[in-house]
């Protein structure tokens, strides 16, 4: 006969929820009771099953992760950090990719699909005003945000304004004055990073007394192909830029490919800098403002787990991790 959690509960004289909490090491169980439950379970050769434990505790044992996409390096790297923490905690991951606002596919709200299926939610790079994020918050579940900041909700991210200022200052320090920018999505739509990084760029340019030339602003949509096209457009200008700030490393890769296709050398002919610290940035000799992307996923997941494990609620944590300028061969003083 199979021993169930109810059998252990009856033998120990406690509820099934108490058995579950005691055997899983969760708080709010008297140590004497915990020891008794463990002794009874051991004597009955009972091994707690995930399904029984979840039923007794009223939890699903799953965490929802809502992300605009999965294929991009940033998103997949963040997910690896989240997954490492959840795996250690014995939690399952329910991944929902919602696309962006330019997608031809309607963005159905994810909240109804998450309700009663997860114990908490992590969102990646959703802007505070985005309908998907607002629908998640309406569930009133433990929530942790990556790349966005909302009062009363745990967050993990970088200072995107400061990161952009660091990248721009590096180019200015090298002597560049005609600096182009390859942005991601249109400012204010979907992602928070493009708008913040654009502010960092433009503010520092003006502080340095340099013009922000609309002809030197173009969008790369956070893709290599998009940035390659954007760089080709910049090279068609009557007076091409001497340096380019790309808002992500992947867009910087596209800009560098365009330069090489036009017989130009990144750094020697046109300087290029990105943001991220992509795994390929060292191989491609890209100067970048690196951020600990995988660490962000881990920080957000740990904050969420603390909320879930606490019966009396946790004070939201707001973690801003530092970035680091890594100088390589794609940036140099202007050729002339």
C-alpha positions as CSV (number, residue, x, y, z in Angstrom):
1,X,0.0,0.0,0.0
2,X,1.3,3.4,-0.9
3,X,1.8,5.8,2.0
4,X,0.3,9.2,1.5
5,X,0.8,12.6,3.1
6,X,-2.6,12.1,4.8
7,X,-1.4,8.9,6.4
8,X,1.6,10.7,7.8
9,X,-0.6,13.6,9.0
10,X,-2.9,11.3,10.8
11,X,-0.1,9.3,12.5
12,X,1.6,12.6,13.6
13,X,-1.6,14.2,14.7
14,X,-1.2,17.3,12.5
15,X,-2.6,18.7,9.2
16,X,-1.3,17.7,5.8
17,X,-0.2,21.3,5.3
18,X,2.0,21.0,8.4
19,X,3.5,17.8,7.1
20,X,4.3,19.5,3.8
21,X,5.8,22.5,5.5
22,X,7.8,20.4,8.0
23,X,9.3,18.1,5.3
24,X,10.1,20.9,2.9
25,X,11.9,22.9,5.6
26,X,9.5,25.9,5.4
27,X,9.0,28.4,8.3
28,X,6.2,28.6,10.8
29,X,6.5,25.0,12.0
30,X,7.4,24.4,15.6
31,X,10.7,22.5,15.8
32,X,9.3,19.9,18.1
33,X,6.5,19.3,15.6
34,X,8.9,19.3,12.7
35,X,11.0,16.6,14.4
36,X,8.0,14.5,15.1
37,X,6.7,14.7,11.6
38,X,10.1,13.8,10.2
39,X,10.4,10.8,12.6
40,X,6.9,9.6,11.6
41,X,7.6,10.0,7.9
42,X,10.9,8.1,8.3
43,X,9.2,5.3,10.2
44,X,6.6,5.0,7.5
45,X,9.1,5.2,4.6
46,X,7.3,8.2,3.3
47,X,8.9,10.4,0.6
48,X,7.1,13.6,0.0
49,X,5.8,14.0,-3.6
50,X,5.7,17.3,-5.3
51,X,2.1,17.0,-6.2
52,X,1.0,16.2,-2.7
53,X,3.1,18.9,-1.2
54,X,1.7,21.5,-3.6
55,X,-1.9,20.4,-2.9
56,X,-1.4,20.6,0.8
57,X,0.3,24.0,0.7
58,X,-2.1,25.5,-1.8
59,X,0.8,26.3,-4.1
60,X,1.5,25.3,-7.7
61,X,5.3,25.0,-7.5
62,X,5.6,27.0,-10.7
63,X,6.8,30.5,-11.5
64,X,5.6,32.4,-14.5
65,X,8.2,34.4,-16.6
66,X,6.7,36.9,-19.0
67,X,9.2,38.1,-21.7
68,X,8.8,40.0,-25.0
69,X,11.0,37.3,-26.7
70,X,13.2,34.3,-26.0
71,X,15.6,34.2,-29.0
72,X,17.6,37.4,-28.2
73,X,20.8,37.0,-26.3
74,X,19.8,39.4,-23.5
75,X,16.5,37.5,-22.8
76,X,18.0,34.0,-23.0
77,X,20.8,35.0,-20.7
78,X,18.5,36.6,-18.2
79,X,16.4,33.4,-18.3
80,X,19.4,31.2,-17.6
81,X,19.9,33.2,-14.4
82,X,16.3,32.8,-13.4
83,X,16.2,29.1,-14.2
84,X,19.3,28.4,-12.1
85,X,17.6,29.8,-9.0
86,X,14.3,28.1,-9.6
87,X,15.9,24.8,-10.3
88,X,17.7,25.0,-6.9
89,X,14.4,25.9,-5.3
90,X,12.6,22.9,-6.9
91,X,10.3,25.2,-8.8
92,X,9.0,24.8,-12.4
93,X,9.2,27.6,-14.9
94,X,6.2,28.6,-17.1
95,X,7.5,30.7,-19.9
96,X,5.3,33.1,-21.8
97,X,6.6,35.2,-24.7
98,X,4.3,38.1,-25.5
99,X,6.0,39.7,-28.5
100,X,6.2,43.4,-28.9
101,X,3.8,46.1,-29.9
102,X,5.0,46.0,-33.5
103,X,4.1,42.4,-33.9
104,X,1.2,41.6,-36.3
105,X,-0.1,39.0,-33.9
106,X,-2.5,40.4,-31.3
107,X,-0.9,40.6,-27.9
108,X,-3.5,38.8,-25.7
109,X,-3.1,39.5,-22.1
110,X,-1.2,36.8,-20.2
111,X,-2.8,37.3,-16.8
112,X,-5.8,35.0,-17.4
113,X,-3.3,32.2,-18.4
114,X,-1.2,32.7,-15.3
115,X,-4.0,32.9,-12.8
116,X,-4.0,29.9,-10.4
117,X,-1.2,28.3,-12.4
118,X,1.8,30.0,-10.8
119,X,2.9,31.1,-7.3
120,X,4.6,34.3,-8.6
121,X,5.7,36.1,-11.7
122,X,8.9,37.6,-13.1
123,X,8.7,40.0,-16.0
124,X,11.6,40.9,-18.3
125,X,12.0,44.4,-19.9
126,X,8.3,45.3,-19.9
127,X,7.7,49.0,-19.5
128,X,5.6,50.1,-16.4
129,X,2.8,51.3,-18.7
130,X,2.7,48.2,-20.8
131,X,-0.7,46.4,-20.7
132,X,0.9,43.0,-20.2
133,X,2.8,44.2,-17.0
134,X,-0.3,45.9,-15.7
135,X,-2.3,42.7,-16.2
136,X,0.3,40.7,-14.3
137,X,0.2,43.2,-11.4
138,X,-3.6,42.9,-11.3
139,X,-3.2,39.3,-10.1
140,X,-1.7,40.5,-6.8
141,X,0.8,37.7,-6.9
142,X,4.4,37.9,-5.7
143,X,6.1,39.7,-8.6
144,X,9.7,40.7,-9.5
145,X,10.6,42.9,-12.4
146,X,13.8,43.0,-14.5
147,X,14.6,46.2,-16.4
148,X,11.7,48.2,-15.0
149,X,10.9,50.0,-11.8
150,X,7.6,50.3,-10.1
151,X,7.1,51.4,-6.5
152,X,6.2,48.6,-4.2
153,X,7.4,45.8,-6.5
154,X,10.8,44.1,-6.3
155,X,13.1,45.2,-9.2
156,X,16.5,44.3,-10.6
157,X,18.3,46.3,-13.3
158,X,21.0,48.7,-14.3
159,X,21.0,52.5,-14.6
160,X,20.4,52.7,-18.3
161,X,20.9,56.5,-18.4
162,X,24.3,56.2,-16.7
163,X,25.3,53.3,-19.0
164,X,24.6,55.4,-22.1
165,X,26.4,58.4,-20.6
166,X,29.5,56.2,-20.0
167,X,29.4,55.0,-23.6
168,X,29.0,58.5,-24.9
169,X,31.6,60.0,-22.6
170,X,34.2,57.4,-23.8
171,X,33.7,58.5,-27.4
172,X,33.9,62.2,-26.5
173,X,37.1,61.6,-24.5
174,X,38.6,60.0,-27.6
175,X,38.0,63.3,-29.4
176,X,34.8,62.4,-31.4
177,X,32.4,65.2,-32.1
178,X,30.2,63.8,-34.9
179,X,28.6,60.9,-33.0
180,X,25.7,58.9,-34.3
181,X,23.3,56.8,-32.3
182,X,21.5,53.6,-33.3
183,X,18.4,53.3,-31.1
184,X,16.2,50.2,-30.5
185,X,12.5,50.6,-30.5
186,X,10.7,54.0,-30.7
187,X,11.1,55.8,-27.4
188,X,8.3,55.1,-24.9
189,X,7.1,51.9,-26.6
190,X,7.3,48.6,-24.8
191,X,10.9,48.6,-23.6
192,X,12.2,51.0,-21.0
193,X,15.9,50.8,-22.0
194,X,15.7,52.7,-25.4
195,X,14.2,55.8,-23.9
196,X,16.6,55.9,-20.9
197,X,19.6,55.3,-23.0
198,X,18.6,57.9,-25.5
199,X,18.2,60.4,-22.6
200,X,21.7,59.5,-21.4
201,X,23.2,60.0,-24.8
202,X,21.4,63.3,-25.6
203,X,22.0,64.8,-22.2
204,X,25.7,64.2,-22.2
205,X,26.1,65.4,-25.8
206,X,24.4,68.7,-24.9
207,X,26.5,69.0,-21.7
208,X,29.6,68.6,-23.8
209,X,28.4,71.4,-26.2
210,X,27.9,68.9,-29.0
211,X,24.9,69.0,-31.4
212,X,22.5,66.1,-31.5
213,X,22.0,65.8,-35.2
214,X,18.7,64.2,-36.2
215,X,20.4,62.9,-39.4
216,X,22.7,60.8,-37.2
217,X,19.8,59.1,-35.3
218,X,18.5,55.8,-36.7
219,X,16.8,52.7,-35.4
220,X,18.2,49.2,-35.4
221,X,15.4,47.5,-33.5
222,X,17.8,45.6,-31.2
223,X,18.7,43.2,-34.0
224,X,22.0,42.7,-36.0
225,X,20.2,43.0,-39.3
226,X,18.3,46.1,-38.3
227,X,21.5,47.8,-37.1
228,X,23.4,46.8,-40.2
229,X,20.7,48.6,-42.3
230,X,20.9,51.6,-39.9
231,X,24.6,51.8,-40.2
232,X,24.4,51.7,-44.0
233,X,22.0,54.6,-43.8
234,X,24.4,56.6,-41.7
235,X,27.3,55.9,-44.1
236,X,25.1,57.4,-46.9
237,X,25.2,60.8,-45.2
238,X,27.2,63.6,-46.9
239,X,29.4,63.7,-43.8
240,X,29.5,60.4,-42.1
241,X,29.9,60.1,-38.4
242,X,33.3,59.4,-36.9
243,X,31.7,57.3,-34.1
244,X,28.5,55.4,-33.4
245,X,26.9,54.5,-30.1
246,X,24.7,51.4,-30.5
247,X,22.2,50.8,-27.7
248,X,23.0,47.1,-27.6
249,X,26.0,44.9,-28.5
250,X,24.0,43.0,-31.0
251,X,23.2,46.3,-32.8
252,X,26.9,47.2,-32.5
253,X,27.7,43.9,-34.3
254,X,25.4,44.9,-37.1
255,X,27.0,48.3,-37.4
256,X,30.5,46.7,-37.6
257,X,29.4,44.3,-40.3
258,X,28.1,47.2,-42.3
259,X,31.4,49.0,-41.9
260,X,33.3,46.0,-43.1
261,X,31.0,45.5,-46.1
262,X,31.8,49.1,-47.1
263,X,35.6,48.5,-46.8
264,X,35.8,50.4,-43.5
265,X,37.5,49.2,-40.3
266,X,35.7,49.5,-36.9
267,X,37.9,51.7,-34.7
268,X,40.3,52.8,-37.3
269,X,37.7,54.5,-39.6
270,X,34.6,54.7,-37.5
271,X,34.4,53.9,-33.8
272,X,31.6,51.7,-32.5
273,X,30.5,51.1,-28.9
274,X,27.7,49.1,-27.5
275,X,26.0,48.1,-24.2
276,X,25.6,44.6,-22.7
277,X,28.8,42.6,-22.5
278,X,27.6,40.1,-25.0
279,X,29.4,36.7,-25.1
280,X,30.7,37.6,-28.6
281,X,31.9,41.1,-27.8
282,X,35.4,40.0,-26.9
283,X,35.8,37.8,-30.0
284,X,34.6,40.7,-32.2
285,X,36.8,43.2,-30.4
286,X,33.9,45.4,-29.4
287,X,34.1,48.2,-26.9
288,X,31.1,47.8,-24.6
289,X,29.5,48.9,-21.4
290,X,29.0,45.5,-19.8
291,X,26.1,44.6,-17.5
292,X,25.8,41.3,-15.5
293,X,22.8,40.0,-17.4
294,X,22.7,36.5,-16.0
295,X,23.1,37.9,-12.5
296,X,20.0,40.1,-13.0
297,X,17.9,37.0,-13.6
298,X,19.2,35.4,-10.4
299,X,18.6,38.5,-8.3
300,X,15.0,38.8,-9.5
301,X,14.4,35.1,-9.0
302,X,15.8,35.1,-5.4
303,X,13.7,38.2,-4.5
304,X,10.6,36.4,-5.8
305,X,11.4,33.2,-3.8
306,X,11.8,35.3,-0.6
307,X,8.3,36.7,-1.2
308,X,6.8,33.3,-1.8
309,X,8.4,31.7,1.3
310,X,7.3,34.5,3.6
311,X,3.9,34.3,5.1
312,X,3.9,37.9,6.4
313,X,5.2,39.5,3.2
314,X,8.6,40.8,2.2
315,X,9.6,44.4,1.8
316,X,10.2,44.9,-1.9
317,X,13.9,45.0,-2.9
318,X,15.3,47.4,-5.5
319,X,18.7,46.2,-6.8
320,X,20.6,48.3,-9.3
321,X,23.8,46.5,-10.4
322,X,26.8,48.5,-11.7
323,X,28.0,48.4,-15.3
324,X,31.6,48.4,-16.5
325,X,33.3,50.1,-19.5
326,X,35.4,47.5,-21.4
327,X,37.6,49.2,-24.0
328,X,38.6,47.2,-27.0
329,X,39.7,47.8,-30.6
330,X,36.4,49.0,-32.0
331,X,36.9,52.5,-30.5
332,X,39.9,54.9,-31.2
333,X,40.5,58.6,-31.7
334,X,39.1,60.0,-35.0
335,X,41.2,59.3,-38.0
336,X,41.4,62.9,-39.0
